Amino acid sequence: MTEDSCQRTFARLSAEIIAANGLQVYICDEAQPTPVISFAVKNLNAIGGVMITASHNPPRFNGFKLKAYFGGSAPPEICRQVEELLDKEHVQKTDLDSGIREGKIRIFRPERTYIKAVKKLVDFNTIARARLKVAHDAMFGSAAGWFEKILRDTTCEVITINGTRDPLFGGINPEPIEKNYVYSKQFLRKFPQDICIATDGDGDRIGALDGHGRAFTTHQVICLVLYHLLKNRKSKGRVVKALTTTSMVDKICEEYGLQLTETGVGFKYICAEMLKGDVLLGAEESGGIGVAGHIPERDGIVAGLMLLELLAVERKSPRAILAQLHRKYGLHVYDRIDINYPLEKRHQLIDTLKQNPPEKLLSKPVVKLTTFDGVKMYTSDGSWLMFRPSGTEPILRIYAESNSTKNVNGLLSIGLKIAKRVAGQK
């Protein structure tokens, strides 16, 4: 049985069991991006939703995501309540055909209402007139074809790359980062566009390349979207970011006088802030971006449309706009390494860094320490080095940002040496 048929079977079984327990169920007849389902939960006034997805991870990570009534990921307390009910009673189950005949299960297509909503969220008329040449690297995921649907009957031309439905994602991890853009880079070198938007396996994260195949980092994409919201849209509100996200966001917020809230890693923390209200944008290092007026959830499709609106308004290339940001806020270079790390040494490493952090990094004094999700060390010149055990994989992540590739590599080298020393490795 392929991962695709497993996914369909899992979705069908979920619907059959939920319906047998007295709840009305809506089920899609084909794969949908996660933000489309999250929007549907809110739009239908449903009590919750289920998404079967591996997200940006390899196919073996395919799993069961709960969506809460507000259209975002279910918070930990709701997940715990569901988990506490597991194996408490005999499983009740109907079959799909019977559920449909009895009206307990309804097949539905959420595309129309979602597209109508996102067209109102952006300045769609300006995009529609812009004559942009847009490539979309769907990374073999469920967002394939969505930019074509949304921009149909406009002056924009859309070409989808890696749009074939493939549960193995063409042999790549469908994460929107440069190492996974092999096919789109090759295409853009032969057939230049104005921009290439990349979405992950389930469409809730975004990356991008310029029209000639040079990749942007997810941090740069976040800054481009934030810059557009502030400069061109004159928007106001709080900005929320995960603490592994670029410090350029801090500088932009400082210039525009916006409150910045920093959270732990995971969009669930950003979602919690968005539910409090007055949040203009929420963003995380992995390419998750959520915007005001939509759902308290990351949405790669909406973030991509915001990039297109930016190009339509400024009439400049994304690379030229990014160069403006670098001139104004300085160069911000970022990188991350992931290493296998002994489970029994993780707490020791974090405790060691909390209690006895290095006094200097690359000859610059360490002036600040953040310890609420891993350990993040800031130096006097604004550079930072962070250690954080993954919450979903058996690895240690080491992050760094500075004003040059040389400095970032130096920081990561220091981080690796510290980690190995604590673990007793050479």
N, C-alpha and C positions, 0 to 999 in steps of 0.2 A: 504494500500500500504506500503510495507516495505521500510526501508531506502535504501536498495540495488536497488529496482526498482525505487525509487525516484531519486537516483543518475543517473541511466541509462537514465531515462526520462529527467532529467535536461541536461545531456550531449547531448542527441539527439536533444532537443529543441534548445540548444545553436548552434549546427551545422546547424540546419534548418534555424534559423534566420540569422546567419552570412552569409550563402550561399545565402539567398534571397536578401541580400544587396550587391551582386556582388563580393563577395570574394570566392576564392577557399578554401575549407575546407578539412582537413584530420582528420578523426575520428577513434579512436581505437575500435576494436570490443570486447575488454574485458578490465578490470581494469588494469591500469599500475601505477608503482611508479612515484611520482612527478619528480624525477631527470631524469627519462627516457623521460618524456614529455619535460622537459626543454632542454635536449640534442637534442631531435628531432626538436624543434623550431630552434635551431641554425644550426643543420645539414641540414635542409630543406630550410634554408634561408627564413624562414617564417617571417611575420611582427609581429607575436605574437602568444600566445597560451592561452588556457583555461584549467584549472584543477579543477575538481569537487572533493573536498576532505574535510574531517574533520581534516586532519593531525593527530596530537597526542591528539586531543581533543575528548570529548564524541561525539557520533553520531549526537546529535542535533546541533552541531556546523558546520555540513556539509555546505560548501559554495563554492563560485566562486572565484578562484584565477587567476589573470592575469599574464602571462609570457611575458616578453618583447623580442624583436628580438634578443637580445644578449644571450638568454638562461638562464636568471635569473628572479627573481620576478620583476614585473613592478614597477618602482619608483613611489612615491606619485604623481608627476606631471602628469604622464600618467594616473594613476587611476582617478585623478580629471577630466582630459579631457574626459574620458569615462563617468564618473558620470554626467558631465554637459550636456551630450547628452540624458540622460534618459528622457523619456516622451516628447521629443521634436517633434516627428513625430509618425504617425501610424506605429505599428509594422509590418514589412514585414516578411513573413514566407512561406517557401516551405515545402514539406514533405520529409522525408528521402529517400524513394524509388525514388521519382521524381528527387531529387538532385543527387542521384547516377546515374540514367539513363542519366541525362543531363551532367554528368561529373563535376558538381559543388561540389559534396561531394565524397571523396574517402576514402574507408576503408583501413587502413594501419596498419602494425605491425612493431613497432620500435625496436624489440628485437635485430635483427641481427646486425644492425649498432651500436647500443649502446654497445653490448657485444664486438664487434670487437674493438671499441674505448677504452673501459676500459682495455682490455687485453694488449693494447699497453701502457696504462698509468702506469701500474704496471709491475714488473718483473714477468710476468706470468710463464715463464719457471721454475723459482726457486720455485714458489708456486706449480706448477704442479708436481714437483719431490719430494715434502716435506713429503708426506705421512701423512698429518695432518688429525686428526679426528675433524671435525667441526660440531657444532650444530648451527642452526639458529632459533632464536625465532622471528618469523614473526609477532607475536602479532595480528594474524587474519587479517593482512593487505595485501596490494597489492604487497609487495615485496616477498611474499611467493613463494618459488620455484626458486628464482633468483640465489642464490648461487649454487643450484643444477645444473641449466642450465650452469652457467659460469664454474664450476669446473667439468663438465661432461668430461669423458675420461682423467682424471688426476689420480694421485695416491692418491688424497685426498678423504676421505669419508665424505659425507654431510648428515646430518639428519635435517629435518625441523620440528620444534615444533610450535604448534599453527598455522599451515599452512592452515587451513580450511577458506574459504572465508566466513566471518561473518560480516555484517554491524554493528552489535552490539558489535563487538570485544570481544566476550566471556564474556561480563559483566565487563571488565576492561577498563580503559582509556589507549589507546595504546601508552603510553609515555614510552620511554626506561629508566625507573628508577626502583630501587630495589623493591618497594612495588608492582609493576606490574609483577614481575618475578615468581609468585607462581608456575605456571605449569613447567616452565623451570628449576627452582631449584629442584623440585621433580624429574624430568627426569634425571638431571645430577647427582643427588645423587645415582640413580640406575644404570645409564649408563654413566660413566665419559668419557669426551672428552678432546681434547687439549684446546679448547676454545669454547665459545658460543657467537655468535654475535646476538645482538638484534636490530631490526629496528622498527620504529614507524609505525602508520597506513598507511602512504603513502610513506614510505621508504626513507625519506630525512634526518632523524635523526638516530643516532646510540647510542647504549649502549653495554655493554658486561658483561659476567660472566666468571670466570675461569672454568676449566674443571670439577670442583666438585661442582659448583653451588653457589660460593661466588661472589657476584656482585661487579663490579667496578663502580665507579661513572662516570658520563659523563666527568668530569674534568680529571679524571685519563686516560680515553680513549684518550682525546685530547692530553695529555702530552705524552702518548705512541706513538701516530702517529707523533707528532712533533719531539720527540726524534729520531724516526726511520728516518725521512726525513733528519735530521741533521747529526746524527752519521753514519748511514749506507749508505745513499744516497748522503751525502756530498752536499746537496742542499743549495741554498742561496736565499735570498729575504726577503721582509718584512713579519712580522707576524701581523695579525689583530685579535683582540679579543673583544668581548662584555665585558663591564666593570663588569659584574657579574661572570666572568670566573676566575678560580683559579690563584693566584699569582705565582704558580710554573711556569707558562708560562713565566712570567716576568724574573724569575731567569734563565730559560733555554736560553732565548733570550740574556740575559746579558752575559752569559758564551760564547755563540757563536758569539757575536758581531752583533746581528741582530736588526734592527729597529723594535720597537713594537708600533703599533697604536691601541689605545683603542677607541671603539665606544659606542654609546647607544645600548640598547637591541633591537634586531631584525636583522635578517640577511640582510635586505635591506640596512642597513648601512655598513655592511661588504662587500656586493656586490658592493656598490659604490666605496669602496676602491680597490676591486679587478679589477674593470674596469679601474682604473687609471694605473694598471700595476705593475710589480715587487712584487707581493704578493705571497709568498710561501704557506701560509696556513691562512685560516680564520676560526674562531671557536667561538661558543657561548655555554653558560651554558646548554642549553636544549639538547645538543648533535648534533647540526648542525656543520658539518665540510666541508669546501670546499678547494680543493687543486689546485695548479698551473697546467696549461696545460689541463684543463678540461672545465667546465662551471663555471661562477661566481655564484655558487649556492651550497647549502649544498647537499651532496649525501651520504646517509648511506651505499649504496652498495659499492661505491669506498672506503670510509673510512674503511669498513669491510675488503676489499681486502688489504688495506695497513696494517691492523693488521695481516693478514695472511702472508703477505710478511715479516713483522717484525719477526714473529715466525719462518718462513722458513729460514731466514738469521741467526738469533741468536741461533736457536736450543735450546731455553730455554722456560720455561713456562712464560706466561704473568705475573703471580704473582711474579716470580723471577726477571723479568725485572723491574717491578714496585718497588720492594724492592731496586733495584739499584738506582732508581731515588730518593727514599726517603732517602737513605744514602747520596746521593750527594746534594740534594736540600732541605732536611728537610721534616718532615711530614706536609702535608697540609690537614686538615680536614674541610669539608664544609657541611653546611646544610641550609635549607630554610623552612620557615613556611608561609603559606598563610592564611589570615584571612579576613572575611567579615568586611568591614569598611565603615562608612557613607560617601557617596559621597561628602557631603558638608564640611566634615572635612579633605579631602585629601590635598587640597591646604594649609590649615592651618597647617597641620602636616609638610609638606615639607618646607613651609616658616619658621616655627618655628625652624626646624633643620638647615636651611641655616643661619638664623640670630643668633641663640643661641644654637650651638651644645654643647653636654657635653664636659667638659674639659678632662675627663678621662673615659676609659672603662676598667673594671676589673683591676683597679689601674694603668693602663698604659696611659700615656698622648696621647691625640688625636693630631697627627702631620700633618694631611693632610685631606682636604675635597674636594670631587668631586661632582659637582652639576648639570651636564648637562643632566642627565636622572635619576631623583630621587636624593637622597643624600647618598653618600658613605663616611664613616669615617674610617680613617686608624690610627692605634696606633703605638707606637714606636717599638714594636716587630714584626710588619708586619701583625698583625691581622686586620680584617676589619668587619664593620657592615654596612649594606645598607638597605635603605627603598625605595621602588618604587611601585607606584600604577600600577596595570596591565593595559595594553593598550587594552586588549580584553575581560576581565572579571571583574565583580564588586568586586574586592578584592585588598587588600594591600599585597605585598610580602615583607618579611623581610629576608635578606640573611646574612650569617656570615661565616667567614673562620678564622681558627687559627691553632695552632700546637697540639691541643688535642680535643677530644670530649667534655671533661669537659668545656673547654674554649668556644667552639662553643655554647654549651647549655647555658652557662652563658651570652654570647653576645645576643643570641636570647631572653633570658628572659628579659634582659635589654631593648631590642628593643620592646618587647611586652608591657612592662610597660610604655615606652615612648609613644607608639601609643595610649594606652588606656587612659593615662593621658590627652593627647591633645584632645581626643574625649569625655572626661568627663565620662569615663567608670571606673568601679571598677575592 
